[in-house]
């Protein structure tokens, strides 16, 4: 076969395939006014048309997403830590990390605070506060360690107290 005949054969084959695909239902123009707009309605229609599966009541469809302004624990944590420069604030991940901070009382000594949200309820085990300490020598060689100090306990108490007050005021 010559090159011309190969190209003609390829073109005819391609047009034939497009015609088959068009007629087999892969492409079907739809009137969007007749299509459901809500996700549960779309899912039911897909199942009726044989385009999906249903797990029935095996999946719990209720979620408890709270926006950060309605979460008193989150708001209280940001209020308590507002004197520190914040490095990472991730509501969806439940994490607040401050930047290294020094109050200039001890030279070359810095702290960094991490707050992890384990639960949205106002309880002592709902948040975990980790205090990191960095001490640098004159050659700028630094050592970092997690310290157990009263600071994490005091922050925990302050955040919980502030969150309780915020929740009480929001119910009024």
C-alpha positions as MATLAB code, in Angstrom:
seq = 'XXXXXXXXXXXXXXXXXXXXXXXXXXXXXXXXXXXXXXXXXXXXXXXXXXXXXXXXXXXXXXXXXXXXXXXXXXXXXXXXXXXXXXXXXXXXXXXXXXXXXXXXXXXXXXXXXXXXXXXXXXXXXXXXXXXXXXXXXXXXXXXXXXXXXXXXXXXXXXXXXXXXXXXXXXXX';
ca = [
       0.000    0.000    0.000;
       1.192    3.443   -0.737;
       1.430    6.170    1.875;
      -1.633    7.917    0.444;
      -3.765    4.766    0.722;
      -2.595    4.204    4.310;
      -3.631    7.741    5.264;
      -7.044    7.345    3.602;
      -7.552    3.981    5.356;
      -6.561    5.559    8.718;
      -8.938    8.491    8.190;
     -11.877    6.244    7.258;
     -11.169    3.983   10.248;
     -11.047    6.953   12.580;
     -14.336    8.337   11.264;
     -15.901    4.878   11.598;
     -14.764    4.630   15.257;
     -16.071    8.105   16.045;
     -19.424    7.123   14.535;
     -19.535    3.936   16.601;
     -18.668    5.736   19.816;
     -21.248    8.401   19.131;
     -23.985    5.849   18.519;
     -23.126    3.545   21.429;
     -24.079    6.126   24.027;
     -20.716    7.314   25.274;
     -21.634   10.763   24.090;
     -25.204   11.732   24.721;
     -26.290   15.381   24.693;
     -28.356   16.186   27.771;
     -30.648   18.990   28.773;
     -29.145   20.420   31.955;
     -32.528   21.786   33.012;
     -33.715   18.205   33.503;
     -30.646   17.091   35.496;
     -30.719   17.088   39.325;
     -28.526   19.672   41.038;
     -28.112   18.097   44.472;
     -25.523   15.366   44.994;
     -27.898   12.808   46.597;
     -30.353   13.253   43.711;
     -27.553   12.798   41.160;
     -26.421    9.632   42.952;
     -29.964    8.193   42.929;
     -30.339    8.967   39.219;
     -26.978    7.338   38.430;
     -27.997    4.199   40.329;
     -31.387    4.074   38.523;
     -29.567    4.350   35.189;
     -27.100    1.608   36.158;
     -24.074    3.922   36.372;
     -23.153    3.446   40.011;
     -23.477    1.356   43.147;
     -25.217    1.927   46.434;
     -23.782    0.936   49.778;
     -27.133    1.483   51.463;
     -26.836    2.374   55.134;
     -23.322    0.998   55.460;
     -21.827    4.473   55.223;
     -22.601    7.168   57.770;
     -23.347   10.246   55.674;
     -23.369   12.745   58.551;
     -20.299   14.884   59.064;
     -19.558   17.296   61.871;
     -17.484   19.964   60.184;
     -17.240   23.141   62.198;
     -15.837   26.305   60.754;
     -13.022   27.778   62.812;
     -15.056   30.790   63.950;
     -17.591   28.493   65.595;
     -14.952   26.403   67.387;
     -14.269   28.052   70.773;
     -11.175   25.911   71.436;
      -9.569   27.094   68.197;
     -10.470   30.741   68.793;
      -9.223   30.626   72.380;
      -5.895   29.148   71.280;
      -5.350   31.920   68.748;
      -6.252   34.566   71.337;
      -3.889   33.140   73.950;
      -1.002   32.761   71.476;
      -1.490   36.158   69.810;
       1.721   37.565   71.361;
       3.807   34.979   69.477;
       4.633   35.062   65.766;
       2.741   32.205   64.130;
       4.493   29.963   61.632;
       1.777   27.432   60.702;
      -1.952   27.725   61.326;
      -3.932   24.825   59.846;
      -7.525   24.484   60.994;
      -8.301   21.439   58.859;
      -5.231   19.660   60.201;
      -5.844   20.872   63.759;
      -2.426   22.413   64.218;
      -0.919   25.716   65.363;
       2.860   26.127   65.328;
       4.543   29.315   66.467;
       7.843   30.617   65.201;
      10.914   30.637   67.421;
      10.479   33.281   70.107;
      12.807   34.833   72.635;
      11.869   37.298   75.342;
      15.507   38.530   75.455;
      15.885   37.670   79.154;
      18.151   34.752   78.325;
      20.413   35.358   75.373;
      20.500   32.635   72.683;
      17.524   30.794   74.174;
      14.310   30.429   72.156;
      11.027   28.579   72.484;
       8.565   27.274   69.918;
       5.057   26.114   70.808;
       2.997   23.511   68.957;
      -0.709   23.089   69.690;
      -2.405   19.968   68.341;
      -6.183   19.714   68.434;
      -7.300   16.189   69.203;
     -10.987   16.948   69.732;
     -13.410   19.877   69.428;
     -14.781   19.387   72.925;
     -13.547   21.623   75.720;
     -11.696   19.067   77.826;
      -8.153   18.784   79.138;
      -7.322   15.975   76.706;
      -8.661   17.867   73.666;
      -5.414   19.677   72.979;
      -1.779   18.703   73.221;
       0.760   21.455   73.765;
       4.423   20.810   73.023;
       7.113   23.328   73.956;
      10.427   23.142   72.101;
      13.510   24.873   73.414;
      16.463   25.931   71.281;
      19.710   26.940   72.909;
      22.501   28.305   70.749;
      26.109   28.891   71.737;
      28.331   31.727   70.543;
      29.357   29.785   67.417;
      25.647   29.505   66.507;
      25.566   25.761   67.119;
      22.064   25.081   68.385;
      20.468   22.212   70.218;
      16.720   21.675   70.196;
      14.766   19.628   72.698;
      11.206   19.166   73.879;
      10.849   20.453   77.390;
       8.339   19.558   80.062;
       7.623   22.854   81.729;
       4.893   24.697   83.547;
       4.415   26.758   80.401;
       2.551   23.990   78.573;
       0.303   23.374   81.601;
      -0.381   27.091   82.001;
      -1.181   27.466   78.306;
      -3.490   24.457   78.460;
      -5.383   25.911   81.440;
      -5.587   29.366   79.851;
      -6.854   28.032   76.520;
      -9.469   25.814   78.164;
     -10.647   28.630   80.434;
     -10.894   31.072   77.540;
     -12.676   28.476   75.362;
     -15.215   27.810   78.120;
     -15.913   31.534   78.402;
     -16.259   31.882   74.614;
     -18.664   28.945   74.450;
     -20.718   30.300   77.363;
     -20.953   33.728   75.673;
     -21.921   32.197   72.329;
     -24.896   30.400   73.906;
     -26.308   33.640   75.312;
];
